[in-house]
Amino acid sequence: MLALRKAKPAFGAELADLPVPVHPPERGSVRIRVGAAGICGSDLHAYEWTGGYQFMERLMPLTLGHEFAGTVVEAGNGVSALAIGDRVVCWPTIFCGSCVGCIAGRPEECRSRRVIGLHCDGGFAEFVDVPEANCFRLPDEVPMDVAALAEPLAVSVNAVDLAEVEPGDAVVVLGPGPIGMAAAWVAQQRGADVLLAGFKDDARLDCARRLGLIRTADLASETLDAAVARVFGREADRVIEATGHAASVSDGLSVLRPRGIVVVAGIHHEACELDLTRFVREKKQLRGAHDTTERAFREAISLLVAHGPQLAPMISLRAPLSQAEGAFEKARSRTAVKVLLLPQTPSDEDLV
């Protein structure tokens, strides 16, 4: 079978022809025939070999990919909730089950968490084995490509949850990538007044408007302060940062009202400078959002059932796995929102 693997601690990844698994999945796990898998920002960091991913070196070669949907084709011993033929999406975080957070029912706090596609083989392959506990059954009305949006949508739902967005809130979302765009859409679904801001992100902001996010700003042509004043006429109640640029955190705090909340959902590789005196005196709150929760994942699936066609424009490109290099280059551009790899699609089909 074809798989996209991180084989060395350097730029890029390699397509490998691996044997189709013949042994059964481990106890409690299922084998999934991958229908669609999305390229995430974490995949791009691993591909480009930027800071923060050195932990992968000892695990190489490793198949990438943690945003995927597919069909169960085989079940290991002890599997009880899933059957062969079930369509599923995967929450890629594997929890230890024995730490303080896991025992307390807060697995998202697990200190020994592992991520499928970063710590063990992932979904950029024709088949992948995952624990049954990490799978959610996929309703038939959700197409496989749209289903691959479930994991990033769940991450965005969690960010909006942490921001405590309420109807009527003025919400600024910084960064029109997949997480930021989805977070803006979820906040708007909850009744918030939303501004989505980017920097020279015309194609992505155009996509956002097709999703119904009509209030956008290009910070290459106006300042964030000016954009917030233009759209809201007042300071923001909530800010969700999804740019990955540390300066955006302080920018978000600067347009936030006293007692407002900034949620940081981007992954940053540099330090952030904050005016702590102003931060404290204005009683602002800064929260980190990473990964998601079971509740948020189930909400994401429900949103795809109800609004899948509306969210489908987020998919900028669908490509056979054999064309992964071109797909990654598209994902690295600032024109794509979500790029999908389709492991079951013939290699001679063009990128679409």
C-alpha positions in Angstrom: 0.0 0.0 0.0 1.1 3.6 -0.6 1.9 5.7 2.5 3.4 9.2 3.0 6.1 8.9 5.7 8.5 11.2 7.6 11.7 9.2 7.2 14.4 11.7 8.3 14.8 14.9 10.3 14.8 17.2 7.4 12.5 19.1 5.0 9.9 16.9 3.2 8.3 13.5 3.4 8.6 10.3 1.3 6.0 8.2 -0.5 6.7 4.5 0.4 5.2 1.3 -1.0 4.5 -0.7 2.1 3.1 -4.3 2.5 -0.7 -4.4 3.0 -1.2 -5.4 6.6 -2.1 -9.1 6.9 -2.0 -9.5 10.7 -5.2 -8.5 12.6 -5.4 -5.2 14.4 -4.3 -5.2 18.0 -6.8 -5.9 20.7 -9.3 -3.1 21.0 -8.3 -1.6 17.6 -9.9 -1.5 14.2 -8.4 -1.3 10.7 -9.7 1.6 8.6 -9.6 1.9 4.9 -8.9 5.6 4.6 -11.2 7.5 2.4 -10.0 11.0 2.9 -7.3 12.7 5.0 -6.6 16.4 5.5 -3.3 18.1 5.6 -3.1 20.0 9.0 -0.7 22.7 10.1 1.0 20.1 12.3 1.7 18.0 9.2 3.2 21.1 7.5 5.4 21.7 10.5 6.6 18.1 10.5 7.0 18.3 6.7 9.1 21.5 6.9 10.9 20.3 10.0 10.3 23.4 12.0 10.8 23.7 15.7 8.8 21.7 18.2 8.7 18.4 16.3 12.1 16.9 17.3 10.2 14.2 19.3 9.4 12.5 16.0 13.0 11.8 15.2 13.2 8.6 17.3 10.0 7.3 15.8 10.9 7.6 12.2 10.0 6.3 9.7 6.4 7.3 10.6 3.3 7.7 8.4 1.9 11.2 8.8 -1.8 12.2 8.9 -4.2 12.7 11.8 -7.3 14.2 10.2 -9.1 11.3 8.4 -12.3 9.4 7.8 -12.7 6.0 6.4 -14.4 2.6 6.6 -13.8 -0.2 9.1 -12.5 -3.3 7.3 -11.2 -5.4 10.1 -11.6 -5.5 13.9 -9.3 -6.8 16.6 -10.3 -8.9 19.6 -12.3 -7.0 22.2 -13.9 -4.6 19.7 -17.6 -4.3 20.5 -19.0 -0.9 19.4 -17.9 -1.0 15.8 -18.5 -3.4 13.0 -17.0 -4.1 9.6 -18.4 -1.6 7.1 -19.0 1.2 9.6 -18.0 4.6 8.4 -15.9 6.5 11.0 -13.9 9.6 11.8 -11.0 9.5 14.2 -10.1 11.6 17.2 -6.3 11.2 16.8 -5.3 11.7 20.4 -4.6 8.5 22.4 -4.8 8.9 26.1 -3.0 6.9 28.8 -6.0 6.3 30.9 -4.0 6.2 34.2 -2.8 9.8 34.9 -4.5 12.2 37.2 -6.3 14.0 34.3 -7.6 10.7 32.7 -8.8 9.3 36.0 -10.6 12.5 36.8 -12.5 12.3 33.5 -10.4 15.1 31.9 -8.4 13.1 29.3 -7.5 16.2 27.4 -5.1 17.0 30.3 -3.3 13.7 29.8 0.5 14.1 30.3 1.3 11.0 28.3 -1.0 11.7 25.3 0.1 10.4 21.9 -1.2 11.6 18.5 -1.9 9.3 15.6 0.2 10.5 12.7 2.8 12.2 15.0 3.7 9.5 17.5 2.4 6.4 15.6 1.4 5.7 12.0 -1.4 7.9 10.7 -3.9 8.3 7.9 -1.8 9.3 4.9 -2.0 5.7 3.8 -4.5 3.3 2.3 -5.0 1.6 5.7 -4.4 2.6 9.3 -5.0 0.8 12.6 -6.6 2.9 15.4 -8.1 2.2 18.8 -11.8 1.7 18.7 -12.1 4.2 21.5 -10.8 6.9 19.1 -13.5 6.4 16.5 -16.8 8.1 16.1 -19.4 6.5 13.8 -20.1 8.7 10.8 -23.7 9.3 9.6 -24.3 8.1 6.0 -25.4 11.6 4.9 -21.9 13.0 5.4 -19.6 12.4 2.4 -16.2 11.0 3.1 -14.3 14.2 2.0 -16.5 16.5 4.1 -16.1 14.0 7.0 -12.3 14.7 7.0 -13.2 18.2 8.3 -14.4 16.7 11.5 -11.2 16.8 13.5 -10.2 20.5 12.6 -13.8 21.5 13.1 -13.8 19.8 16.6 -10.6 21.8 17.4 -12.4 25.0 16.4 -15.5 24.1 18.5 -13.2 23.6 21.5 -11.6 27.0 21.0 -15.0 28.7 20.8 -16.1 26.8 23.9 -13.0 28.1 25.8 -13.8 31.6 24.6 -17.2 31.3 26.2 -18.8 32.9 23.2 -22.4 34.1 23.7 -25.0 35.5 21.4 -24.4 39.1 20.6 -20.6 39.0 21.5 -18.2 40.9 19.3 -15.7 38.2 18.3 -12.5 38.8 16.4 -10.8 35.7 14.9 -7.2 36.2 13.8 -6.1 33.9 11.0 -8.3 32.6 8.1 -6.7 29.1 7.9 -8.8 26.0 8.6 -9.0 26.4 12.4 -9.6 30.2 12.4 -12.1 30.0 9.6 -14.0 27.2 11.3 -13.9 28.9 14.7 -15.3 32.1 13.1 -18.1 30.1 11.5 -18.9 28.2 14.8 -18.9 31.5 16.7 -21.3 33.0 14.2 -23.5 29.9 14.5 -23.8 30.6 18.2 -25.1 34.1 17.5 -21.9 36.1 17.8 -21.0 39.1 15.6 -17.8 38.0 14.0 -14.8 39.6 12.3 -12.3 37.3 10.6 -9.0 39.0 9.9 -6.0 37.9 7.7 -2.9 39.3 6.2 -2.7 39.2 2.4 -5.1 36.2 2.5 -7.5 37.2 -0.3 -8.3 33.7 -1.4 -9.0 32.5 2.1 -11.1 35.5 3.0 -13.1 34.9 -0.3 -13.7 31.4 0.9 -14.8 32.7 4.3 -17.4 34.9 2.6 -18.7 31.9 0.7 -19.3 30.3 4.1 -21.4 33.3 5.2 -18.7 35.1 7.1 -19.3 38.5 5.6 -17.2 40.6 8.0 -13.6 40.2 7.0 -10.4 42.4 7.1 -7.1 42.3 5.3 -4.6 43.6 7.8 -2.2 44.5 5.0 -4.5 47.4 4.1 -5.9 48.4 7.5 -4.8 48.1 11.1 -6.6 45.7 13.5 -7.7 48.6 15.6 -9.2 50.3 12.6 -10.9 47.1 11.5 -12.5 46.4 14.9 -13.7 50.0 15.1 -15.1 49.8 11.6 -17.0 46.6 12.2 -18.1 46.8 15.9 -17.6 50.4 16.9 -16.3 49.2 20.2 -13.7 46.8 21.6 -14.1 43.0 21.1 -15.6 40.8 23.8 -13.6 37.8 22.6 -10.6 37.2 20.4 -9.5 33.8 19.0 -5.9 33.7 17.7 -5.2 31.1 15.1 -2.3 32.6 13.1 0.7 30.9 14.7 2.5 34.3 14.9 3.2 35.3 18.5 2.7 39.0 17.8 -0.9 38.3 17.1 -1.5 37.4 20.7 -0.6 40.9 21.9 -2.5 42.4 18.9 -5.6 40.5 20.0 -5.2 41.7 23.6 -4.9 45.3 22.4 -8.4 45.3 20.9 -10.1 43.3 23.7 -12.3 45.0 26.3 -11.6 44.7 30.0 -12.5 41.3 31.4 -12.6 40.0 27.8 -11.1 36.6 26.8 -8.3 35.8 24.3 -8.0 32.2 23.3 -4.8 31.2 21.7 -5.3 28.3 19.3 -2.2 28.8 17.1 1.1 26.9 17.6 3.9 29.3 18.1 7.7 28.9 17.9 8.7 32.3 19.3 8.2 34.1 22.5 5.3 36.6 23.0 5.8 40.1 24.4 2.9 41.3 26.5 2.2 44.6 28.4 1.5 42.7 31.6 0.6 45.9 33.6 -2.2 46.7 31.2 -3.2 43.1 31.0 -3.6 42.9 34.8 -5.2 46.2 35.3 -7.8 45.6 32.7 -8.4 42.1 34.1 -8.1 40.4 30.7 -8.0 36.6 30.4 -5.6 34.6 28.2 -6.4 31.0 27.6 -4.7 28.2 25.6 -6.7 25.9 23.3 -5.1 22.7 22.0 -6.7 19.6 20.7 -10.4 19.1 21.5 -12.8 17.3 23.8 -15.2 14.4 23.2 -18.2 16.8 23.6 -16.7 19.2 21.0 -16.0 16.3 18.6 -19.6 15.1 18.8 -20.8 18.6 18.1 -18.5 18.9 15.1 -20.0 15.7 13.6 -23.5 17.1 14.2 -22.5 20.4 12.5 -21.3 18.4 9.5 -24.6 16.5 9.3 -26.6 19.8 9.4 -24.3 22.1 7.5 -21.9 19.9 5.5 -22.6 21.4 2.1 -22.1 24.9 3.5 -18.7 23.9 5.0 -17.5 22.0 1.9 -16.0 25.1 0.2 -13.3 24.9 2.9 -11.9 22.0 0.9 -9.6 23.8 -1.6 -8.1 20.7 -3.2 -8.6 16.9 -3.3 -5.6 14.9 -4.5 -4.6 11.3 -4.9 -2.1 10.2 -2.3 0.4 9.6 -5.1 0.4 13.4 -5.7 1.2 14.2 -2.1 4.1 16.4 -2.9 2.0 18.8 -5.0 -0.7 18.7 -2.4 1.7 19.7 0.3 3.0 22.6 -1.8 -0.6 23.8 -2.3 -1.2 23.5 1.5 1.9 25.5 2.2 0.6 28.4 0.0 -1.6 31.0 1.5 -4.3 30.3 -1.1 -5.6 26.9 0.2 -7.8 26.4 3.2 -8.0 22.6 3.5 -6.2 20.2 1.2 -7.2 16.5 1.2 -5.3 13.4 0.2 -7.5 10.6 -1.1 -5.6 7.2 -0.7 -8.2 5.2 -2.6 -8.2 7.5 -5.7 -6.2 6.2 -8.7 -2.8 7.9 -9.1 -3.5 9.0 -12.6 -6.4 11.3 -11.7 -5.5 15.0 -11.7 -5.6 17.3 -8.7 -9.1 18.7 -8.2 
